[in-house]
């Protein structure tokens, strides 16, 4: 903005001091925000006056509910938490201010292994063994631990300025929640989709439990690779003794092999080694069966210099072969592997890598398991829960695959050594590849066959909820295709593809801290028996009632089975399941005890929006979809929004070991929460966001510029009286142009907030405040606001527009800068009950829009750019100190544009004392801008004296009653 007399008065003995006659801005709104110190005062104030509850008193509004994905109650907040909760807050607040009843119930995930681990660590530190402690006592320790972190995290979330029902959040360990989770599980039991199966699942030897896909993350891992010979035992005289070669990265699974798979669509051949190094395992004359496409890569790995393809081997031939296990007859094997190994066709076999043949261990891989089901292969039970081989397994008993500390055990080496001894290898090596790890322990996991409880997602359900399909999978896919809106839209395909291919849901966990699988099984029965699972509505009702009264701990108390079955069944005839539910079932069930059951839930139990990180396509979005499709027949949400992850300034993943983490509490301590919120608003949340010291400095600079805009409005609205207001049609064009921009922005802001485009909303508002207002409108109208008379039409129009700007900008920005906009609002409307967060976005008349006026002023601003650029050169060369010393001649080629400029006080628009407009040809010495044709500016000094009140240089200065004033100022003083 250009200097004005209000800002740098310069009086001498010969001049009169008119400073007291100028209408200087007046406000107590500080230039420096002091957010870290002041924000807690506003938090306390909002709690004192009950902002959230007062908003609920606004009746007749359409409902909008963002259902909170529960964070885990086990540590201080990280920057990802801050991003997530702030995005949610933008939505909750903006929907409320657009006229909705926007309710937000924060919640916490409280069960599960991370908390259980912490308590085990505390026990170990005291020399105690978890298994020696009664399970109910252990669970109470876990509950106390979670309660403590809920309280800590609640205050940390509130400090971010997050609105919500903090006095009554939801907790998955609350008694009612545990009762509902159990009740929701028993709905699956009753509809027949729950079954006990023995199949391979992701297993953590460190945590000694099954894991869901959502609990798996992939890291680089170096594995052993071996090429193993399975000799032909029968089925072809021509091929007798010729080995089929397989390749595997899990040597420890070889003792569990039960078949070798091939693909009938792949071309195979019989090969003979012609030349090889003397120390090779593969010798000249050896013959192998291999996929043609992969033969050369096998020869390279096996250091075979030359081999000859003898003939084709057909699918029919392969299908007729019976192989020997490579450890058949091995010394010390005690006959363990003296069985036949069939060759089986499998579509999962490819010739992309390996040998074209796949070693099949049905207990240790899903493809292997499916092939085993199809052909009736036996399952093996050689691997124990701690990741070791069963103690009585010949040769390898007790060897660990993964040790309890998450390191590689001796199993791989032991198997490889024994295969070498048996002459069963042709090559070995190492490979670095992406491998599944537990996201908790960070240790590698294995596929392990164990009895687990599953939900069958492809079983038709006769439950009367088949509008969107008969199976859970069908209902989920239909929901994704027809019922749910995704932001960004790429989330639809991501969730859809996962739901299309996912296996049955593993519900059981072999842990203590969680909601139990509340069911009983027939003692001595088999999972395939029709009456294996006890299905009884009265039993279920008793369990739910007990949980409502005393929580899920009662399931583990002595005598509970007898109490629940009393008078209905013989307790001795049933066994009580002791596993606990996957915590994803807990969080997936939250729609039932939050959306359905609470008075601040939703009428139909469906949320308007779920919002979490993109990893939740396989986590909370996924488990909620499965759970709801099994119990209510459709997705529990109408919209899904996903955000990316937070990275450091270089785009690297944050890590404590790298020292590049950004802690929300530290940012708040230095800058204040509003700066952190502004960082979120300036980021494109649909991709990964970067944050660091330099980025935060830039954010703070944007904040200061925005704050200056607010301060200008407040200062120039001092003493505002409604009697000053004038109608838009009475205003000068410049004010009507501002109203046009406001009407445009009103639609853009509302559409942006509805589309969750916070970056777009903020960019539009920031551009408007800094470019349209501070650098243009405010700069022009400072002279009028400071120096015109109180009854001046121009001044009243400008003040009216400032009032209109104030109400819109402060409310539009309130969902983002919750503390600062409250500060701005209270600076103008103080009072204990006052708050910007009790306001709605003001209605803005569509009649303010004037496209023709906007086009005209766009051209005026283009001409102004040429004038201001020409004057800036004069300023830099010290020809002038202020633009008011100039009276440039502006050559405008277009006569219509010249008339337009004459009608808008163009000298005021350019902040010059005078301006001369002409359509004469542009002289050679005129200043031009290449991008703005038809405009040239010739600099001229302003003629006359300098008004001591407004500083304009005009010919009439000194000819009026008041010394050293121009006509305008003399009239005001009169």
Phi, psi and omega in degrees: 000146181284146178300147177230166181299335180293337188262331180217077179292143183222087185257147176230181181297333183272354184248162177260139180273107182260015186302322183288350180264354180269140182276081183288148175301142181221118178202150174266000178293116188288150177291322177268131187287319184059038187301315183304325182275326189269333183302319178300332178294318178292322177302314180296321181295315180299321179292322182295318183266359173064052183306310186299317180291325180293327176294329180289343180282350179282111188265167175078016183258150174292145182280141170220123181231120168265115182274127187282124170286124191287122171290166182267133187274073182207033176166169179293158182291143172251178188295332176296321175300315183298316178301311185298308184291328180291319175301316178299320182293321175306316184290311182301313183290318182292320178296322177298315184284349173265013171104006180267164166267090190263104186256146181217116178251105178292153181214170180223141169274123191242342180269174169116175190294319182304320178290318179301319178299316181300319180291322176298320177298317179297321178296314181299323179296334179265004181077020181259155176251126182306321184291345178271354183261134176307136187300326180294319177297318179298317180296325179294325176296318179297319180297317180296321178298313181296319179301319180297318181285330174301315180297319180294311182294326179302314180293325179292322176292317180298325181295336176284355181087021183281125177273155179159178180275070183292335180289337183219067178285175173256144178231132181292345178263002173297148185303315180296320179298314180297323178295318181290319178301315177297318180297319178294321177297317182291340172295321176293322177300315184288328181274003172084009183271346178274133175214156173261125180228156176251104184209161181289133176229160173296124186232133177261109177296333179289313183270351178056048179206158172289152179234148174275163179303325181292345180263009182251139170229158187248130178229160174295140183211139178263119183246156170289147171233138179221145174252115193244141181265128172245098186293145175289124181264326180197171177108344180199117178296323183295330185253008183304127179083347178287129183276140163278132183258128175246162177232135179214152175257006179232074181306330183295345179274350182302319179298345181259008183296139177228357179191167169235133183256148174225167178245120182300342181274351182267143177275126180242158178214164174260125185241148177235132179287130179254321181220135177200157179299152184296326184272010180289152168289326178270125185248155173306135182099341176295143177242145181220149170261126184215157170289136184302318185295335186253358186302314183298321180293327176292316179298322178297313180297324183270004180057042176267118186285324180208138177219157182238134175277121186273320181188169172291151170236116187279163177298324179296319178297312182300321183294337183271353187278145169241131183253168172256143174296140183297343178259011179299127177075007182295144182297130180085000182284345178054030178077005184303325186244023180272059179228163179281148179242111182286155169265128186230140177285139180212129181292341183283350181281133179233170174247033177280326180204163178091229184232353186092356174238141184241119172298132189238116176239096188303339181275357190222032175180146185290315177301318179298317181297316181296320177295321178296319177298317184296323187247008175070034179288146178285147175272154176244156182228053186270343187251128184270173185295337180270008178085015178251159172290150175305145189299329184264013176287121181305144176072322190240002185309130177085348178292139180270137169281306172236129181285165177301343177264006175087010180262164177291133178270199185266002187296313182302312182297318181298318180293315180299315180300319181290325177293322177297314180300324181277358181070030187260359180252148169247345178195160174212162179187197178226151178218136175262122184209170178283129188223144182290137177229154172288131181288346179271303185274346183065012181266153177299152177245170178228159167277128182221134178281118177216154172291122179223165177260133185234158165252125179279115186268357177246009180274127178300135182249125177262072186239008179075012181239038188266021181305321185251015178139161182268339181245163179299318181297315180299317180296321179295313182295320178294320177300315181297320184284326192240336192248343190243135173262134184247135175232115353288167187294340179298338179298330180300308182295323181298309181291322181298314181295323178294318182289330180295324191250356186291149176278183175302153186276119176279113185266334192270146174227141184267061183229188185245326189263094179177179176280126183290158170284096190283080177208162180236145179239152182294123180298127181080000181277173178246147180304336181277350180290142181298327183257018181300313177269131176284119178242107184210121184296325181291319176300315180300317181297321178295320179297313181299316180298320180294319179294320178300322184280319190227004179083174186288348179301332184297336180301330185263002179279146179301136175088001183293318179302314182297322181294317185287323183270355184306125176082354181246316183216161176282111182304328182293342182275355185229149174252144182266127179289132184253353178295160174250160182287144168310131182297340175292336173289322175305302185291330176293338180270358187299332179302329184287314184266358174250300183288320184277318194265334185276148176296336176262023175277215181237153183301326183250006180074013180246134179276150173287330184205138164249137182223120175206183178290161185297339178293344184279000169298329176257003180247250190293318177302320185289308183293325177295320178297311181299313184297312183291323179295334177278340185244326178242356172088005181199175177296146180273010182220153176262338181220148176230125176241132179237143176241163179278193182258165179263131180239167176281182186297337180269001180085016179265149176297139182285141182208136177299324181293330178275346180070025183248019180283151174244118184263123182307318182300324180287322176297316180297320180297324182273318188247328189106156183293329181298329177291321177295319178295322179293324175301318179298316183294329181276351184266151170273100187290345183287347176238180178292141182253146177254147179210146179179184186300312183293321178296319179292327176297317177297322177296317179297325178294317176300319180299315182298320179295320178292321180297322178297323177298314180297320182294321177299314180299313181300314182298324184268359172260005179304131179075015181304135178233134181302337179294341179285338190299138173234157183285152180305321184292344178270353189277155171297163183302321184299318179291322179292330174294320178297319179295322175301315180297322178297317180296319176300311183296325181304313178293318181295320180293314181295315178296321179296313178296322179294328180270004181061030179266073185291324177299316179296317179300311183294319180300318179296316181291320180295317178298317179297314183293318187272326184262303183291323184266288189301315185272353182229283187298309180298320182299319180289315189274000176301319180299315180294314182296323184275325194243340176291163177286160184298331181265005180300132177301318180298316182291318178297320179296316180296319180292323176298316179295320178300321178295317178296319176300313183305306186297328182277311183297318184293320179284321179298325182270350184299322178298336182266301182261075190295323182280314184295317181290332172293319177300314179298313182298313183290336176295334179256326182234072181290164179142145185299327183265001185275142175193137175296335184281001171261000183265159168256163172299130180296148173289138182238126186293131175293339180293343178292338182290134182215093186296321181295318178297320180297318178297319179299314183286338172296319178290321177300318180293328177294316177295318179302321180302322179293317180297311183293326177293320178296319181289329179296325176297317179296324179292315180297328180272010176065019176289321176229159175255334182221150178296340179290348177278000185251151171220069188292157172261123184251114177271119181239119185293327185271117181298324180296322178293323178299317179295322178297318181293323179295332184275003185233024181051062188296334176297319176294321180299323180268359181056050173241161180287327177208161177211143181242127182251135181210152174258010176301155178305143183287119181292161184297326184279356183293149176280134179229160170239123186306325184280351180237096185279155174079014180227131175220149184233129174249123183287137171221145174287147174291144184255132176125196180261162181269121178294129183285353180256314183250350177073006174289148178256112187223152182297333185272356181299131180095000181253009184245177185300314182273124187303138172067026181242160173271176183299316181300312183291323178299319180295320179297317181294331179291000000 
